[in-house]
């Protein structure tokens, strides 16, 4: 239990290192006070430009990969590995903890992003094949509707469908994907409310326009 507890905590703390807020401090801005107020890559793109947003995306996705591929097998000084602890369950616990840390970062007053980029990093680290349906659904919904939030929620559901399709007997993975899909939908509840009232911004208004426009 000690290894499980420590590694879940470390995964959460890794997740709490938000790319947009770290880079924003270096630039002297807090994007939570700009645009939509969200600390994710989408608001970073909207308010700070493509290069900044790409860096944010790489950091937020990268920490998902780190928590899944590096943290579970690493030997921590004085702790070692618990022989009774399932490596699969440990990996999935770290995977969810890093997403949780991104959304509720202790370093930044528990006001973080909505988990999309970190979810993508986690999915790719768990099984690269999961990325294909997730990214295809995300781009398709975004191009058809212009709603980034809707695209992200559909992508989270696509992750669950893809996991069931690729490995239908893997109940730990399916349970994890159900939890992630529900959590991502929960973090986008304000987007759902704005879409319902017709007040949600469409990405097509700003995503493809030039900086000079």
C-alpha positions in Angstrom: 0.0 0.0 0.0 2.9 2.3 0.6 4.2 2.1 -3.0 0.6 2.6 -4.3 0.0 5.7 -2.1 3.3 7.3 -2.8 3.2 6.8 -6.5 -0.4 8.1 -6.7 0.6 11.2 -4.8 3.6 11.7 -7.1 1.4 11.3 -10.2 -1.0 13.9 -8.8 1.9 16.3 -8.2 3.2 15.8 -11.7 -0.2 16.5 -13.1 -0.4 19.6 -11.0 2.5 21.1 -13.0 0.4 22.9 -15.7 2.2 24.0 -18.8 0.1 27.1 -19.3 0.6 28.4 -15.8 4.3 27.7 -15.6 5.0 29.2 -19.1 2.5 32.0 -18.3 4.5 33.0 -15.2 7.6 33.2 -17.3 5.8 35.5 -19.7 4.2 37.4 -16.8 0.6 36.4 -17.6 -2.1 34.2 -16.0 -4.3 32.9 -18.7 -7.0 32.1 -16.1 -7.7 35.8 -16.1 -8.0 35.9 -19.9 -10.3 34.4 -22.5 -12.4 31.6 -21.2 -10.5 31.5 -17.9 -9.4 27.9 -18.4 -5.8 26.9 -17.9 -5.6 24.6 -20.9 -4.1 24.5 -24.3 -7.3 25.8 -26.0 -7.4 29.0 -24.0 -3.6 29.3 -24.4 -4.0 29.2 -28.2 -6.9 31.7 -28.0 -5.0 34.2 -25.9 -1.3 33.6 -26.4 -0.8 32.2 -29.9 0.2 29.0 -31.5 3.8 28.5 -30.3 2.7 29.1 -26.7 -0.2 26.7 -27.0 1.9 24.0 -28.6 4.4 24.2 -25.8 1.5 23.9 -23.3 0.1 20.9 -25.2 3.5 19.1 -25.2 4.0 19.7 -21.4 0.4 18.6 -20.5 0.4 15.5 -22.7 4.0 14.7 -21.7 3.3 14.5 -18.0 0.6 12.0 -18.8 3.1 9.9 -20.6 5.6 10.3 -17.7 3.0 9.2 -15.1 2.1 6.1 -17.0 5.4 4.9 -18.5 8.0 6.0 -16.0 6.4 6.3 -12.6 4.8 2.8 -12.1 8.0 0.7 -12.6 10.5 3.1 -11.0 12.2 2.0 -7.9 11.8 4.7 -5.2 14.5 4.9 -2.5 13.4 3.3 0.7 10.1 2.0 -0.8 10.8 -0.6 -3.4 8.1 -2.6 -5.2 5.2 -4.2 -3.5 5.0 -7.8 -4.8 1.3 -8.0 -4.0 0.4 -4.9 -6.0 -0.9 -5.3 -9.5 1.3 -3.3 -11.9 -1.8 -2.8 -14.1 -3.8 -1.3 -11.3 -0.9 0.8 -10.2 -0.5 2.2 -13.8 -4.2 3.0 -14.1 -4.2 4.6 -10.7 -1.3 6.8 -11.6 -2.9 7.6 -15.0 -6.1 8.9 -13.3 -4.1 10.7 -10.6 -2.1 12.7 -13.2 -5.3 13.8 -14.9 -6.8 14.8 -11.5 -3.7 16.8 -10.7 -4.1 18.7 -14.0 -7.6 19.7 -13.2 -7.1 20.4 -9.5 -3.5 21.5 -9.2 -2.3 22.1 -5.6 0.5 24.4 -6.9 -2.1 26.8 -8.5 -5.0 27.0 -6.0 -6.7 23.9 -7.4 -7.7 25.9 -10.5 -6.4 24.0 -13.5 -7.4 22.8 -17.0 -10.1 20.3 -18.0 -7.9 17.3 -18.6 -7.9 16.9 -22.3 -4.2 17.1 -23.2 -3.2 15.0 -20.2 -5.9 12.4 -21.2 -4.4 12.2 -24.7 -0.9 11.7 -23.2 -2.2 9.0 -20.9 -4.1 7.2 -23.7 -1.0 7.2 -25.9 1.1 5.8 -23.1 -1.3 3.1 -22.2 -1.8 1.9 -25.8 -0.8 4.0 -28.8 -3.7 2.4 -30.8 -6.1 4.3 -28.6 -4.9 7.6 -30.0 -6.3 7.0 -33.5 -10.0 6.9 -32.7 -9.6 9.6 -30.0 -7.9 12.1 -32.2 -10.1 11.3 -35.3 -13.2 11.9 -33.3 -11.8 15.1 -31.7 -10.9 16.6 -35.1 -14.1 15.4 -36.8 -16.4 16.9 -34.1 -14.4 20.1 -34.0 -14.5 20.6 -37.8 -18.2 19.8 -37.9 -19.4 21.8 -34.9 -16.6 24.2 -34.0 -17.0 23.3 -30.3 -13.7 22.3 -28.6 -15.5 21.2 -25.5 -17.9 19.0 -27.3 -15.0 17.5 -29.4 -13.2 16.7 -26.1 -16.1 15.0 -24.5 -16.8 12.9 -27.6 -13.1 12.0 -27.7 -13.3 10.9 -24.1 -16.2 8.6 -25.0 -14.3 7.4 -28.0 -11.5 6.4 -25.7 -13.9 4.1 -23.9 -15.3 2.6 -27.1 -11.8 2.1 -28.5 -10.6 0.3 -25.3 -13.6 -2.0 -25.4 -13.0 -2.7 -29.1 -9.3 -3.4 -28.8 -9.3 -5.3 -25.5 -12.9 -6.2 -24.5 -11.9 -8.5 -21.7 -9.7 -5.9 -19.9 -12.0 -4.8 -17.2 -9.5 -2.6 -15.3 -8.8 -0.6 -18.5 -12.5 -0.4 -19.3 -13.3 0.8 -15.8 -10.6 3.4 -16.0 -11.9 4.7 -19.4 -15.4 4.9 -17.9 -14.1 6.9 -15.0 -12.1 9.2 -17.3 -15.0 9.8 -19.7 -17.3 10.7 -16.9 -14.7 13.0 -15.3 -13.9 14.8 -18.6 -17.7 15.3 -19.2 -17.9 16.7 -15.6 -15.1 19.1 -16.1 -16.8 20.4 -19.2 -20.2 21.0 -17.5 -19.9 24.8 -18.0 -19.3 24.1 -21.7 -22.5 22.0 -21.8 -24.4 24.8 -20.1 -23.2 27.4 -22.6 -23.9 25.1 -25.6 -27.4 24.6 -24.2 -28.0 28.4 -24.1 -26.2 29.1 -27.4 -23.4 31.1 -25.7 -20.5 28.7 -26.4 -17.7 30.1 -28.6 -17.0 28.3 -31.8 -13.3 27.5 -32.4 -13.7 28.3 -36.1 -14.1 32.0 -35.3 -10.5 32.1 -34.0 -8.7 28.8 -34.6 -8.0 29.3 -38.3 -7.7 33.1 -38.6 -4.4 34.7 -39.1 -2.7 36.7 -36.4 -3.1 39.8 -38.5 -6.9 39.5 -38.8 
